[in-house]
Amino acid sequence: MKKRWIFTAVGAATSGVAAYLLKDETKRQQVVDKAKSIQGKFSKKEDMPIEEAGNPELADSENAKMVSEGSQFGVQYYNDLTEKEREIIEKSNS
């Protein structure tokens, strides 16, 4: 019996805080931004790190070593991919 009252009190308190925070537009935007940043920390990125390909200045020591030894695969792959993206954007804008 006491558990039901505790859950009801916690639910009511949570609803009150949520209503107060979402009442004002600026506070609502802050809550949405905070929720998105928290969600971004937990979401997995499964796509390839194409922005890091061929860039020896990043913290990825293996990539930096490969590029410093003269490998152009990452650089060429990145350039080809960005060129394809550019073509797609130009076609969609036409």
PyMOL Python script that loads the backbone (N, CA, C, O; Angstrom):
from pymol import cmd

cmd.read_pdbstr("""\
ATOM      1  N   MET A   1       0.820  -1.184   0.000  1.00  0.00           N
ATOM      2  CA  MET A   1       0.000   0.000   0.000  1.00  0.00           C
ATOM      3  C   MET A   1       0.869   1.256   0.000  1.00  0.00           C
ATOM      4  O   MET A   1       0.548   2.233  -0.675  1.00  0.00           O
ATOM      5  N   LYS A   2       1.974   1.232   0.759  1.00  0.00           N
ATOM      6  CA  LYS A   2       2.845   2.398   0.831  1.00  0.00           C
ATOM      7  C   LYS A   2       3.583   2.624  -0.489  1.00  0.00           C
ATOM      8  O   LYS A   2       3.874   3.762  -0.857  1.00  0.00           O
ATOM      9  N   LYS A   3       3.882   1.537  -1.194  1.00  0.00           N
ATOM     10  CA  LYS A   3       4.595   1.672  -2.457  1.00  0.00           C
ATOM     11  C   LYS A   3       3.759   2.440  -3.474  1.00  0.00           C
ATOM     12  O   LYS A   3       4.293   3.236  -4.246  1.00  0.00           O
ATOM     13  N   ARG A   4       2.472   2.208  -3.477  1.00  0.00           N
ATOM     14  CA  ARG A   4       1.607   2.902  -4.412  1.00  0.00           C
ATOM     15  C   ARG A   4       1.638   4.400  -4.142  1.00  0.00           C
ATOM     16  O   ARG A   4       1.654   5.197  -5.080  1.00  0.00           O
ATOM     17  N   TRP A   5       1.645   4.789  -2.886  1.00  0.00           N
ATOM     18  CA  TRP A   5       1.687   6.213  -2.535  1.00  0.00           C
ATOM     19  C   TRP A   5       3.026   6.828  -2.917  1.00  0.00           C
ATOM     20  O   TRP A   5       3.085   7.975  -3.359  1.00  0.00           O
ATOM     21  N   ILE A   6       4.086   6.074  -2.747  1.00  0.00           N
ATOM     22  CA  ILE A   6       5.413   6.578  -3.107  1.00  0.00           C
ATOM     23  C   ILE A   6       5.507   6.787  -4.616  1.00  0.00           C
ATOM     24  O   ILE A   6       5.982   7.827  -5.073  1.00  0.00           O
ATOM     25  N   PHE A   7       5.052   5.795  -5.392  1.00  0.00           N
ATOM     26  CA  PHE A   7       5.078   5.930  -6.843  1.00  0.00           C
ATOM     27  C   PHE A   7       4.199   7.081  -7.317  1.00  0.00           C
ATOM     28  O   PHE A   7       4.556   7.800  -8.250  1.00  0.00           O
ATOM     29  N   THR A   8       3.053   7.251  -6.674  1.00  0.00           N
ATOM     30  CA  THR A   8       2.160   8.350  -7.039  1.00  0.00           C
ATOM     31  C   THR A   8       2.804   9.694  -6.725  1.00  0.00           C
ATOM     32  O   THR A   8       2.708  10.626  -7.524  1.00  0.00           O
ATOM     33  N   ALA A   9       3.449   9.806  -5.588  1.00  0.00           N
ATOM     34  CA  ALA A   9       4.106  11.059  -5.208  1.00  0.00           C
ATOM     35  C   ALA A   9       5.271  11.377  -6.141  1.00  0.00           C
ATOM     36  O   ALA A   9       5.446  12.528  -6.540  1.00  0.00           O
ATOM     37  N   VAL A  10       6.060  10.380  -6.489  1.00  0.00           N
ATOM     38  CA  VAL A  10       7.180  10.594  -7.403  1.00  0.00           C
ATOM     39  C   VAL A  10       6.658  10.990  -8.780  1.00  0.00           C
ATOM     40  O   VAL A  10       7.215  11.886  -9.415  1.00  0.00           O
ATOM     41  N   GLY A  11       5.613  10.345  -9.244  1.00  0.00           N
ATOM     42  CA  GLY A  11       5.021  10.680 -10.537  1.00  0.00           C
ATOM     43  C   GLY A  11       4.465  12.093 -10.554  1.00  0.00           C
ATOM     44  O   GLY A  11       4.635  12.819 -11.533  1.00  0.00           O
ATOM     45  N   ALA A  12       3.804  12.483  -9.480  1.00  0.00           N
ATOM     46  CA  ALA A  12       3.249  13.834  -9.405  1.00  0.00           C
ATOM     47  C   ALA A  12       4.365  14.879  -9.360  1.00  0.00           C
ATOM     48  O   ALA A  12       4.265  15.926 -10.000  1.00  0.00           O
ATOM     49  N   ALA A  13       5.405  14.600  -8.619  1.00  0.00           N
ATOM     50  CA  ALA A  13       6.527  15.537  -8.533  1.00  0.00           C
ATOM     51  C   ALA A  13       7.223  15.668  -9.891  1.00  0.00           C
ATOM     52  O   ALA A  13       7.578  16.771 -10.306  1.00  0.00           O
ATOM     53  N   THR A  14       7.412  14.561 -10.566  1.00  0.00           N
ATOM     54  CA  THR A  14       8.037  14.578 -11.888  1.00  0.00           C
ATOM     55  C   THR A  14       7.176  15.351 -12.883  1.00  0.00           C
ATOM     56  O   THR A  14       7.691  16.132 -13.683  1.00  0.00           O
ATOM     57  N   SER A  15       5.881  15.134 -12.828  1.00  0.00           N
ATOM     58  CA  SER A  15       4.977  15.865 -13.717  1.00  0.00           C
ATOM     59  C   SER A  15       5.011  17.359 -13.437  1.00  0.00           C
ATOM     60  O   SER A  15       4.990  18.168 -14.365  1.00  0.00           O
ATOM     61  N   GLY A  16       5.063  17.727 -12.171  1.00  0.00           N
ATOM     62  CA  GLY A  16       5.132  19.144 -11.810  1.00  0.00           C
ATOM     63  C   GLY A  16       6.408  19.799 -12.302  1.00  0.00           C
ATOM     64  O   GLY A  16       6.370  20.910 -12.831  1.00  0.00           O
ATOM     65  N   VAL A  17       7.528  19.132 -12.138  1.00  0.00           N
ATOM     66  CA  VAL A  17       8.810  19.673 -12.605  1.00  0.00           C
ATOM     67  C   VAL A  17       8.809  19.778 -14.121  1.00  0.00           C
ATOM     68  O   VAL A  17       9.266  20.780 -14.673  1.00  0.00           O
ATOM     69  N   ALA A  18       8.297  18.749 -14.805  1.00  0.00           N
ATOM     70  CA  ALA A  18       8.252  18.776 -16.270  1.00  0.00           C
ATOM     71  C   ALA A  18       7.352  19.910 -16.757  1.00  0.00           C
ATOM     72  O   ALA A  18       7.698  20.606 -17.712  1.00  0.00           O
ATOM     73  N   ALA A  19       6.226  20.098 -16.126  1.00  0.00           N
ATOM     74  CA  ALA A  19       5.320  21.180 -16.523  1.00  0.00           C
ATOM     75  C   ALA A  19       5.976  22.536 -16.311  1.00  0.00           C
ATOM     76  O   ALA A  19       5.828  23.433 -17.141  1.00  0.00           O
ATOM     77  N   TYR A  20       6.697  22.694 -15.208  1.00  0.00           N
ATOM     78  CA  TYR A  20       7.370  23.958 -14.933  1.00  0.00           C
ATOM     79  C   TYR A  20       8.476  24.229 -15.953  1.00  0.00           C
ATOM     80  O   TYR A  20       8.620  25.354 -16.431  1.00  0.00           O
ATOM     81  N   LEU A  21       9.259  23.196 -16.286  1.00  0.00           N
ATOM     82  CA  LEU A  21      10.365  23.372 -17.224  1.00  0.00           C
ATOM     83  C   LEU A  21       9.871  23.608 -18.649  1.00  0.00           C
ATOM     84  O   LEU A  21      10.496  24.353 -19.403  1.00  0.00           O
ATOM     85  N   LEU A  22       8.775  22.993 -19.017  1.00  0.00           N
ATOM     86  CA  LEU A  22       8.291  23.104 -20.384  1.00  0.00           C
ATOM     87  C   LEU A  22       7.338  24.285 -20.582  1.00  0.00           C
ATOM     88  O   LEU A  22       6.858  24.512 -21.692  1.00  0.00           O
ATOM     89  N   LYS A  23       7.067  25.022 -19.535  1.00  0.00           N
ATOM     90  CA  LYS A  23       6.146  26.153 -19.616  1.00  0.00           C
ATOM     91  C   LYS A  23       6.749  27.291 -20.435  1.00  0.00           C
ATOM     92  O   LYS A  23       6.060  27.893 -21.259  1.00  0.00           O
ATOM     93  N   ASP A  24       7.998  27.582 -20.220  1.00  0.00           N
ATOM     94  CA  ASP A  24       8.674  28.692 -20.894  1.00  0.00           C
ATOM     95  C   ASP A  24       9.393  28.171 -22.142  1.00  0.00           C
ATOM     96  O   ASP A  24      10.004  27.103 -22.106  1.00  0.00           O
ATOM     97  N   GLU A  25       9.321  28.922 -23.241  1.00  0.00           N
ATOM     98  CA  GLU A  25       9.909  28.493 -24.511  1.00  0.00           C
ATOM     99  C   GLU A  25      11.430  28.312 -24.416  1.00  0.00           C
ATOM    100  O   GLU A  25      11.963  27.340 -24.952  1.00  0.00           O
ATOM    101  N   THR A  26      12.129  29.222 -23.748  1.00  0.00           N
ATOM    102  CA  THR A  26      13.586  29.109 -23.662  1.00  0.00           C
ATOM    103  C   THR A  26      13.991  27.904 -22.813  1.00  0.00           C
ATOM    104  O   THR A  26      14.937  27.190 -23.146  1.00  0.00           O
ATOM    105  N   LYS A  27      13.274  27.688 -21.722  1.00  0.00           N
ATOM    106  CA  LYS A  27      13.585  26.524 -20.888  1.00  0.00           C
ATOM    107  C   LYS A  27      13.247  25.231 -21.623  1.00  0.00           C
ATOM    108  O   LYS A  27      13.948  24.229 -21.483  1.00  0.00           O
ATOM    109  N   ARG A  28      12.171  25.259 -22.405  1.00  0.00           N
ATOM    110  CA  ARG A  28      11.796  24.087 -23.193  1.00  0.00           C
ATOM    111  C   ARG A  28      12.895  23.753 -24.187  1.00  0.00           C
ATOM    112  O   ARG A  28      13.245  22.585 -24.361  1.00  0.00           O
ATOM    113  N   GLN A  29      13.440  24.773 -24.839  1.00  0.00           N
ATOM    114  CA  GLN A  29      14.519  24.551 -25.805  1.00  0.00           C
ATOM    115  C   GLN A  29      15.771  24.023 -25.108  1.00  0.00           C
ATOM    116  O   GLN A  29      16.469  23.168 -25.653  1.00  0.00           O
ATOM    117  N   GLN A  30      16.058  24.523 -23.910  1.00  0.00           N
ATOM    118  CA  GLN A  30      17.208  24.031 -23.161  1.00  0.00           C
ATOM    119  C   GLN A  30      17.034  22.561 -22.800  1.00  0.00           C
ATOM    120  O   GLN A  30      17.984  21.782 -22.877  1.00  0.00           O
ATOM    121  N   VAL A  31      15.816  22.183 -22.405  1.00  0.00           N
ATOM    122  CA  VAL A  31      15.556  20.788 -22.061  1.00  0.00           C
ATOM    123  C   VAL A  31      15.703  19.903 -23.295  1.00  0.00           C
ATOM    124  O   VAL A  31      16.280  18.819 -23.217  1.00  0.00           O
ATOM    125  N   VAL A  32      15.181  20.362 -24.433  1.00  0.00           N
ATOM    126  CA  VAL A  32      15.296  19.582 -25.667  1.00  0.00           C
ATOM    127  C   VAL A  32      16.761  19.440 -26.071  1.00  0.00           C
ATOM    128  O   VAL A  32      17.191  18.351 -26.452  1.00  0.00           O
ATOM    129  N   ASP A  33      17.531  20.522 -25.994  1.00  0.00           N
ATOM    130  CA  ASP A  33      18.950  20.465 -26.348  1.00  0.00           C
ATOM    131  C   ASP A  33      19.716  19.517 -25.430  1.00  0.00           C
ATOM    132  O   ASP A  33      20.557  18.742 -25.888  1.00  0.00           O
ATOM    133  N   LYS A  34      19.423  19.583 -24.150  1.00  0.00           N
ATOM    134  CA  LYS A  34      20.090  18.705 -23.184  1.00  0.00           C
ATOM    135  C   LYS A  34      19.736  17.243 -23.453  1.00  0.00           C
ATOM    136  O   LYS A  34      20.600  16.369 -23.381  1.00  0.00           O
ATOM    137  N   ALA A  35      18.464  16.979 -23.762  1.00  0.00           N
ATOM    138  CA  ALA A  35      18.041  15.607 -24.061  1.00  0.00           C
ATOM    139  C   ALA A  35      18.738  15.092 -25.318  1.00  0.00           C
ATOM    140  O   ALA A  35      19.147  13.932 -25.368  1.00  0.00           O
ATOM    141  N   LYS A  36      18.874  15.944 -26.331  1.00  0.00           N
ATOM    142  CA  LYS A  36      19.558  15.519 -27.552  1.00  0.00           C
ATOM    143  C   LYS A  36      21.032  15.254 -27.313  1.00  0.00           C
ATOM    144  O   LYS A  36      21.598  14.323 -27.887  1.00  0.00           O
ATOM    145  N   SER A  37      21.664  16.069 -26.466  1.00  0.00           N
ATOM    146  CA  SER A  37      23.083  15.836 -26.186  1.00  0.00           C
ATOM    147  C   SER A  37      23.290  14.549 -25.401  1.00  0.00           C
ATOM    148  O   SER A  37      24.263  13.828 -25.626  1.00  0.00           O
ATOM    149  N   ILE A  38      22.378  14.263 -24.484  1.00  0.00           N
ATOM    150  CA  ILE A  38      22.470  13.010 -23.724  1.00  0.00           C
ATOM    151  C   ILE A  38      22.215  11.832 -24.648  1.00  0.00           C
ATOM    152  O   ILE A  38      22.900  10.814 -24.550  1.00  0.00           O
ATOM    153  N   GLN A  39      21.243  11.952 -25.544  1.00  0.00           N
ATOM    154  CA  GLN A  39      20.946  10.888 -26.492  1.00  0.00           C
ATOM    155  C   GLN A  39      22.130  10.647 -27.419  1.00  0.00           C
ATOM    156  O   GLN A  39      22.422   9.503 -27.766  1.00  0.00           O
ATOM    157  N   GLY A  40      22.811  11.708 -27.821  1.00  0.00           N
ATOM    158  CA  GLY A  40      23.959  11.583 -28.702  1.00  0.00           C
ATOM    159  C   GLY A  40      25.114  10.834 -28.062  1.00  0.00           C
ATOM    160  O   GLY A  40      25.887  10.169 -28.751  1.00  0.00           O
ATOM    161  N   LYS A  41      25.231  10.941 -26.750  1.00  0.00           N
ATOM    162  CA  LYS A  41      26.305  10.239 -26.055  1.00  0.00           C
ATOM    163  C   LYS A  41      26.079   8.736 -26.040  1.00  0.00           C
ATOM    164  O   LYS A  41      27.038   7.964 -26.034  1.00  0.00           O
ATOM    165  N   PHE A  42      24.818   8.313 -26.035  1.00  0.00           N
ATOM    166  CA  PHE A  42      24.512   6.896 -25.926  1.00  0.00           C
ATOM    167  C   PHE A  42      24.254   6.217 -27.252  1.00  0.00           C
ATOM    168  O   PHE A  42      24.256   4.988 -27.325  1.00  0.00           O
ATOM    169  N   SER A  43      24.034   6.984 -28.298  1.00  0.00           N
ATOM    170  CA  SER A  43      23.751   6.371 -29.589  1.00  0.00           C
ATOM    171  C   SER A  43      25.051   5.894 -30.229  1.00  0.00           C
ATOM    172  O   SER A  43      26.105   6.513 -30.081  1.00  0.00           O
ATOM    173  N   LYS A  44      24.949   4.789 -30.935  1.00  0.00           N
ATOM    174  CA  LYS A  44      26.112   4.224 -31.610  1.00  0.00           C
ATOM    175  C   LYS A  44      26.169   4.759 -33.028  1.00  0.00           C
ATOM    176  O   LYS A  44      25.150   4.865 -33.711  1.00  0.00           O
ATOM    177  N   LYS A  45      27.347   5.086 -33.447  1.00  0.00           N
ATOM    178  CA  LYS A  45      27.549   5.506 -34.824  1.00  0.00           C
ATOM    179  C   LYS A  45      28.139   4.322 -35.569  1.00  0.00           C
ATOM    180  O   LYS A  45      29.261   3.895 -35.301  1.00  0.00           O
ATOM    181  N   GLU A  46      27.365   3.803 -36.507  1.00  0.00           N
ATOM    182  CA  GLU A  46      27.801   2.612 -37.224  1.00  0.00           C
ATOM    183  C   GLU A  46      28.362   2.930 -38.600  1.00  0.00           C
ATOM    184  O   GLU A  46      28.830   2.031 -39.299  1.00  0.00           O
ATOM    185  N   ASP A  47      28.322   4.201 -39.001  1.00  0.00           N
ATOM    186  CA  ASP A  47      28.851   4.515 -40.313  1.00  0.00           C
ATOM    187  C   ASP A  47      30.361   4.697 -40.244  1.00  0.00           C
ATOM    188  O   ASP A  47      30.945   4.849 -39.171  1.00  0.00           O
ATOM    189  N   MET A  48      30.957   4.678 -41.394  1.00  0.00           N
ATOM    190  CA  MET A  48      32.411   4.736 -41.462  1.00  0.00           C
ATOM    191  C   MET A  48      32.918   6.124 -41.093  1.00  0.00           C
ATOM    192  O   MET A  48      32.256   7.118 -41.393  1.00  0.00           O
ATOM    193  N   PRO A  49      34.057   6.211 -40.459  1.00  0.00           N
ATOM    194  CA  PRO A  49      34.615   7.521 -40.099  1.00  0.00           C
ATOM    195  C   PRO A  49      35.274   8.176 -41.312  1.00  0.00           C
ATOM    196  O   PRO A  49      36.489   8.366 -41.339  1.00  0.00           O
ATOM    197  N   ILE A  50      34.469   8.515 -42.302  1.00  0.00           N
ATOM    198  CA  ILE A  50      35.019   8.999 -43.566  1.00  0.00           C
ATOM    199  C   ILE A  50      35.683  10.352 -43.404  1.00  0.00           C
ATOM    200  O   ILE A  50      36.613  10.671 -44.144  1.00  0.00           O
ATOM    201  N   GLU A  51      35.233  11.146 -42.463  1.00  0.00           N
ATOM    202  CA  GLU A  51      35.839  12.462 -42.274  1.00  0.00           C
ATOM    203  C   GLU A  51      37.276  12.344 -41.766  1.00  0.00           C
ATOM    204  O   GLU A  51      38.059  13.284 -41.907  1.00  0.00           O
ATOM    205  N   GLU A  52      37.629  11.208 -41.182  1.00  0.00           N
ATOM    206  CA  GLU A  52      38.979  11.019 -40.664  1.00  0.00           C
ATOM    207  C   GLU A  52      39.918  10.396 -41.690  1.00  0.00           C
ATOM    208  O   GLU A  52      41.124  10.332 -41.455  1.00  0.00           O
ATOM    209  N   ALA A  53      39.398   9.944 -42.804  1.00  0.00           N
ATOM    210  CA  ALA A  53      40.207   9.228 -43.786  1.00  0.00           C
ATOM    211  C   ALA A  53      41.248  10.146 -44.392  1.00  0.00           C
ATOM    212  O   ALA A  53      40.917  11.194 -44.947  1.00  0.00           O
ATOM    213  N   GLY A  54      42.480   9.762 -44.288  1.00  0.00           N
ATOM    214  CA  GLY A  54      43.562  10.509 -44.909  1.00  0.00           C
ATOM    215  C   GLY A  54      43.932  11.793 -44.210  1.00  0.00           C
ATOM    216  O   GLY A  54      44.660  12.609 -44.776  1.00  0.00           O
ATOM    217  N   ASN A  55      43.462  11.995 -43.014  1.00  0.00           N
ATOM    218  CA  ASN A  55      43.768  13.226 -42.293  1.00  0.00           C
ATOM    219  C   ASN A  55      44.776  12.904 -41.194  1.00  0.00           C
ATOM    220  O   ASN A  55      44.387  12.392 -40.144  1.00  0.00           O
ATOM    221  N   PRO A  56      46.055  13.189 -41.405  1.00  0.00           N
ATOM    222  CA  PRO A  56      47.070  12.789 -40.438  1.00  0.00           C
ATOM    223  C   PRO A  56      47.110  13.663 -39.187  1.00  0.00           C
ATOM    224  O   PRO A  56      47.877  13.378 -38.267  1.00  0.00           O
ATOM    225  N   GLU A  57      46.312  14.705 -39.134  1.00  0.00           N
ATOM    226  CA  GLU A  57      46.374  15.604 -37.991  1.00  0.00           C
ATOM    227  C   GLU A  57      45.507  15.157 -36.827  1.00  0.00           C
ATOM    228  O   GLU A  57      45.609  15.722 -35.737  1.00  0.00           O
ATOM    229  N   LEU A  58      44.667  14.171 -37.026  1.00  0.00           N
ATOM    230  CA  LEU A  58      43.784  13.709 -35.968  1.00  0.00           C
ATOM    231  C   LEU A  58      44.533  12.783 -35.013  1.00  0.00           C
ATOM    232  O   LEU A  58      45.682  12.417 -35.260  1.00  0.00           O
ATOM    233  N   ALA A  59      43.888  12.420 -33.952  1.00  0.00           N
ATOM    234  CA  ALA A  59      44.514  11.620 -32.907  1.00  0.00           C
ATOM    235  C   ALA A  59      44.734  10.163 -33.314  1.00  0.00           C
ATOM    236  O   ALA A  59      45.407   9.421 -32.599  1.00  0.00           O
ATOM    237  N   ASP A  60      44.182   9.748 -34.438  1.00  0.00           N
ATOM    238  CA  ASP A  60      44.323   8.364 -34.888  1.00  0.00           C
ATOM    239  C   ASP A  60      45.751   8.136 -35.383  1.00  0.00           C
ATOM    240  O   ASP A  60      46.101   8.530 -36.495  1.00  0.00           O
ATOM    241  N   SER A  61      46.559   7.505 -34.558  1.00  0.00           N
ATOM    242  CA  SER A  61      47.980   7.348 -34.891  1.00  0.00           C
ATOM    243  C   SER A  61      48.199   6.399 -36.061  1.00  0.00           C
ATOM    244  O   SER A  61      49.136   6.590 -36.837  1.00  0.00           O
ATOM    245  N   GLU A  62      47.349   5.372 -36.207  1.00  0.00           N
ATOM    246  CA  GLU A  62      47.512   4.435 -37.322  1.00  0.00           C
ATOM    247  C   GLU A  62      47.261   5.144 -38.658  1.00  0.00           C
ATOM    248  O   GLU A  62      47.985   4.923 -39.629  1.00  0.00           O
ATOM    249  N   ASN A  63      46.249   5.981 -38.698  1.00  0.00           N
ATOM    250  CA  ASN A  63      45.952   6.717 -39.926  1.00  0.00           C
ATOM    251  C   ASN A  63      47.080   7.706 -40.224  1.00  0.00           C
ATOM    252  O   ASN A  63      47.491   7.849 -41.375  1.00  0.00           O
ATOM    253  N   ALA A  64      47.572   8.376 -39.209  1.00  0.00           N
ATOM    254  CA  ALA A  64      48.655   9.331 -39.401  1.00  0.00           C
ATOM    255  C   ALA A  64      49.917   8.625 -39.895  1.00  0.00           C
ATOM    256  O   ALA A  64      50.627   9.144 -40.757  1.00  0.00           O
ATOM    257  N   LYS A  65      50.189   7.459 -39.355  1.00  0.00           N
ATOM    258  CA  LYS A  65      51.373   6.705 -39.770  1.00  0.00           C
ATOM    259  C   LYS A  65      51.236   6.257 -41.226  1.00  0.00           C
ATOM    260  O   LYS A  65      52.190   6.331 -42.001  1.00  0.00           O
ATOM    261  N   MET A  66      50.037   5.792 -41.586  1.00  0.00           N
ATOM    262  CA  MET A  66      49.806   5.325 -42.952  1.00  0.00           C
ATOM    263  C   MET A  66      49.987   6.470 -43.951  1.00  0.00           C
ATOM    264  O   MET A  66      50.599   6.282 -45.002  1.00  0.00           O
ATOM    265  N   VAL A  67      49.469   7.634 -43.635  1.00  0.00           N
ATOM    266  CA  VAL A  67      49.584   8.772 -44.545  1.00  0.00           C
ATOM    267  C   VAL A  67      51.018   9.282 -44.580  1.00  0.00           C
ATOM    268  O   VAL A  67      51.508   9.678 -45.638  1.00  0.00           O
ATOM    269  N   SER A  68      51.696   9.275 -43.435  1.00  0.00           N
ATOM    270  CA  SER A  68      53.073   9.768 -43.415  1.00  0.00           C
ATOM    271  C   SER A  68      54.004   8.857 -44.205  1.00  0.00           C
ATOM    272  O   SER A  68      55.042   9.304 -44.692  1.00  0.00           O
ATOM    273  N   GLU A  69      53.643   7.589 -44.335  1.00  0.00           N
ATOM    274  CA  GLU A  69      54.457   6.664 -45.119  1.00  0.00           C
ATOM    275  C   GLU A  69      54.183   6.797 -46.615  1.00  0.00           C
ATOM    276  O   GLU A  69      54.842   6.146 -47.426  1.00  0.00           O
ATOM    277  N   GLY A  70      53.222   7.630 -46.979  1.00  0.00           N
ATOM    278  CA  GLY A  70      52.982   7.879 -48.390  1.00  0.00           C
ATOM    279  C   GLY A  70      51.726   7.254 -48.939  1.00  0.00           C
ATOM    280  O   GLY A  70      51.465   7.365 -50.137  1.00  0.00           O
ATOM    281  N   SER A  71      50.945   6.605 -48.115  1.00  0.00           N
ATOM    282  CA  SER A  71      49.712   5.996 -48.597  1.00  0.00           C
ATOM    283  C   SER A  71      48.710   7.077 -48.968  1.00  0.00           C
ATOM    284  O   SER A  71      48.469   8.008 -48.199  1.00  0.00           O
ATOM    285  N   GLN A  72      48.138   6.946 -50.138  1.00  0.00           N
ATOM    286  CA  GLN A  72      47.152   7.912 -50.607  1.00  0.00           C
ATOM    287  C   GLN A  72      45.762   7.298 -50.671  1.00  0.00           C
ATOM    288  O   GLN A  72      44.829   7.950 -51.139  1.00  0.00           O
ATOM    289  N   PHE A  73      45.601   6.069 -50.216  1.00  0.00           N
ATOM    290  CA  PHE A  73      44.303   5.405 -50.312  1.00  0.00           C
ATOM    291  C   PHE A  73      43.231   6.180 -49.567  1.00  0.00           C
ATOM    292  O   PHE A  73      42.165   6.452 -50.120  1.00  0.00           O
ATOM    293  N   GLY A  74      43.501   6.539 -48.318  1.00  0.00           N
ATOM    294  CA  GLY A  74      42.507   7.256 -47.522  1.00  0.00           C
ATOM    295  C   GLY A  74      42.171   8.614 -48.114  1.00  0.00           C
ATOM    296  O   GLY A  74      41.011   9.026 -48.125  1.00  0.00           O
ATOM    297  N   VAL A  75      43.181   9.300 -48.602  1.00  0.00           N
ATOM    298  CA  VAL A  75      42.975  10.628 -49.190  1.00  0.00           C
ATOM    299  C   VAL A  75      42.170  10.502 -50.475  1.00  0.00           C
ATOM    300  O   VAL A  75      41.231  11.265 -50.704  1.00  0.00           O
ATOM    301  N   GLN A  76      42.536   9.548 -51.304  1.00  0.00           N
ATOM    302  CA  GLN A  76      41.831   9.356 -52.574  1.00  0.00           C
ATOM    303  C   GLN A  76      40.388   8.922 -52.330  1.00  0.00           C
ATOM    304  O   GLN A  76      39.481   9.399 -53.011  1.00  0.00           O
ATOM    305  N   TYR A  77      40.165   8.039 -51.383  1.00  0.00           N
ATOM    306  CA  TYR A  77      38.820   7.576 -51.060  1.00  0.00           C
ATOM    307  C   TYR A  77      37.966   8.738 -50.567  1.00  0.00           C
ATOM    308  O   TYR A  77      36.815   8.884 -50.977  1.00  0.00           O
ATOM    309  N   TYR A  78      38.522   9.552 -49.699  1.00  0.00           N
ATOM    310  CA  TYR A  78      37.801  10.715 -49.185  1.00  0.00           C
ATOM    311  C   TYR A  78      37.461  11.685 -50.312  1.00  0.00           C
ATOM    312  O   TYR A  78      36.336  12.180 -50.381  1.00  0.00           O
ATOM    313  N   ASN A  79      38.410  11.959 -51.186  1.00  0.00           N
ATOM    314  CA  ASN A  79      38.175  12.883 -52.304  1.00  0.00           C
ATOM    315  C   ASN A  79      37.104  12.349 -53.247  1.00  0.00           C
ATOM    316  O   ASN A  79      36.246  13.108 -53.696  1.00  0.00           O
ATOM    317  N   ASP A  80      37.140  11.058 -53.553  1.00  0.00           N
ATOM    318  CA  ASP A  80      36.124  10.459 -54.424  1.00  0.00           C
ATOM    319  C   ASP A  80      34.743  10.547 -53.792  1.00  0.00           C
ATOM    320  O   ASP A  80      33.764  10.870 -54.465  1.00  0.00           O
ATOM    321  N   LEU A  81      34.668  10.263 -52.518  1.00  0.00           N
ATOM    322  CA  LEU A  81      33.381  10.298 -51.841  1.00  0.00           C
ATOM    323  C   LEU A  81      32.823  11.711 -51.766  1.00  0.00           C
ATOM    324  O   LEU A  81      31.633  11.915 -52.003  1.00  0.00           O
ATOM    325  N   THR A  82      33.653  12.681 -51.443  1.00  0.00           N
ATOM    326  CA  THR A  82      33.163  14.057 -51.381  1.00  0.00           C
ATOM    327  C   THR A  82      32.777  14.564 -52.764  1.00  0.00           C
ATOM    328  O   THR A  82      31.857  15.371 -52.892  1.00  0.00           O
ATOM    329  N   GLU A  83      33.474  14.097 -53.805  1.00  0.00           N
ATOM    330  CA  GLU A  83      33.111  14.486 -55.168  1.00  0.00           C
ATOM    331  C   GLU A  83      31.741  13.917 -55.536  1.00  0.00           C
ATOM    332  O   GLU A  83      30.929  14.602 -56.158  1.00  0.00           O
ATOM    333  N   LYS A  84      31.483  12.668 -55.152  1.00  0.00           N
ATOM    334  CA  LYS A  84      30.176  12.066 -55.418  1.00  0.00           C
ATOM    335  C   LYS A  84      29.076  12.803 -54.663  1.00  0.00           C
ATOM    336  O   LYS A  84      27.999  13.044 -55.209  1.00  0.00           O
ATOM    337  N   GLU A  85      29.344  13.161 -53.413  1.00  0.00           N
ATOM    338  CA  GLU A  85      28.367  13.918 -52.633  1.00  0.00           C
ATOM    339  C   GLU A  85      28.104  15.274 -53.278  1.00  0.00           C
ATOM    340  O   GLU A  85      26.961  15.727 -53.331  1.00  0.00           O
ATOM    341  N   ARG A  86      29.143  15.911 -53.761  1.00  0.00           N
ATOM    342  CA  ARG A  86      29.005  17.213 -54.419  1.00  0.00           C
ATOM    343  C   ARG A  86      28.141  17.089 -55.671  1.00  0.00           C
ATOM    344  O   ARG A  86      27.298  17.949 -55.928  1.00  0.00           O
ATOM    345  N   GLU A  87      28.345  16.018 -56.458  1.00  0.00           N
ATOM    346  CA  GLU A  87      27.549  15.795 -57.656  1.00  0.00           C
ATOM    347  C   GLU A  87      26.083  15.575 -57.307  1.00  0.00           C
ATOM    348  O   GLU A  87      25.193  16.081 -57.990  1.00  0.00           O
ATOM    349  N   ILE A  88      25.837  14.825 -56.250  1.00  0.00           N
ATOM    350  CA  ILE A  88      24.450  14.559 -55.832  1.00  0.00           C
ATOM    351  C   ILE A  88      23.787  15.866 -55.396  1.00  0.00           C
ATOM    352  O   ILE A  88      22.628  16.118 -55.728  1.00  0.00           O
ATOM    353  N   ILE A  89      24.506  16.678 -54.669  1.00  0.00           N
ATOM    354  CA  ILE A  89      23.948  17.965 -54.207  1.00  0.00           C
ATOM    355  C   ILE A  89      23.674  18.866 -55.392  1.00  0.00           C
ATOM    356  O   ILE A  89      22.639  19.531 -55.429  1.00  0.00           O
ATOM    357  N   GLU A  90      24.577  18.907 -56.365  1.00  0.00           N
ATOM    358  CA  GLU A  90      24.374  19.742 -57.545  1.00  0.00           C
ATOM    359  C   GLU A  90      23.174  19.262 -58.352  1.00  0.00           C
ATOM    360  O   GLU A  90      22.414  20.083 -58.866  1.00  0.00           O
ATOM    361  N   LYS A  91      22.988  17.946 -58.475  1.00  0.00           N
ATOM    362  CA  LYS A  91      21.834  17.412 -59.197  1.00  0.00           C
ATOM    363  C   LYS A  91      20.537  17.756 -58.478  1.00  0.00           C
ATOM    364  O   LYS A  91      19.536  18.084 -59.115  1.00  0.00           O
ATOM    365  N   SER A  92      20.556  17.682 -57.152  1.00  0.00           N
ATOM    366  CA  SER A  92      19.331  17.968 -56.404  1.00  0.00           C
ATOM    367  C   SER A  92      18.995  19.456 -56.432  1.00  0.00           C
ATOM    368  O   SER A  92      17.823  19.822 -56.335  1.00  0.00           O
ATOM    369  N   ASN A  93      20.004  20.321 -56.563  1.00  0.00           N
ATOM    370  CA  ASN A  93      19.756  21.754 -56.625  1.00  0.00           C
ATOM    371  C   ASN A  93      19.325  22.215 -58.013  1.00  0.00           C
ATOM    372  O   ASN A  93      18.764  23.301 -58.159  1.00  0.00           O
ATOM    373  N   SER A  94      19.581  21.405 -59.025  1.00  0.00           N
ATOM    374  CA  SER A  94      19.233  21.777 -60.413  1.00  0.00           C
ATOM    375  C   SER A  94      17.766  21.604 -60.695  1.00  0.00           C
ATOM    376  O   SER A  94      17.315  21.872 -61.808  1.00  0.00           O
TER     377      SER A  94
END
""", "prot")
cmd.dss("prot")
cmd.show_as("cartoon", "prot")
cmd.util.cbc("prot")
cmd.orient("prot")
